[in-house]
Amino acid sequence: MAGSESKAAKDLSAMVETTMQQLQSRFQNLSDQIISKMDEMGTRIDDLENNVADLMTQAGGMEDHHKSNDFEERTSWPKH
C-alpha cells in the first residue's frame, strides 16, 4: 500500500509541476504581450506629441504672420 501512495504522491507532484510550468509560460507570454503593447503605445504617444508640437509651431507662425499682416493693413489705411 505504501508503494501506491508513493506513486500517487509522485504523480501528483509531477502534475503540479507541469501545471506550474504551464502557468509560468502563460504568464510570461502575457507579460511579453503587455510590454509590447506598452512600447507600441509609448511610440504612438511620442508621435502624437511631435505632431501636436508641429501644429503648435505652425499655428504660432500663422499667428505671427496674421499679426504682421494686420499691422501692414493698418499702416496702409488712409489717414483722415
Sequence and secondary structure as in RCSB ss.txt:
>XXXX:A:sequence
MAGSESKAAKDLSAMVETTMQQLQSRFQNLSDQIISKMDEMGTRIDDLENNVADLMTQAGGMEDHHKSNDFEERT
SWPKH
>XXXX:A:secstr
 HHHHHHHHHHHHHHHHHHHHHHHHHHHHHHHHHHHHHHHHHHHHHHHHHHHHHHHHHHHHHHHHHHHHHHHHHH
TS   
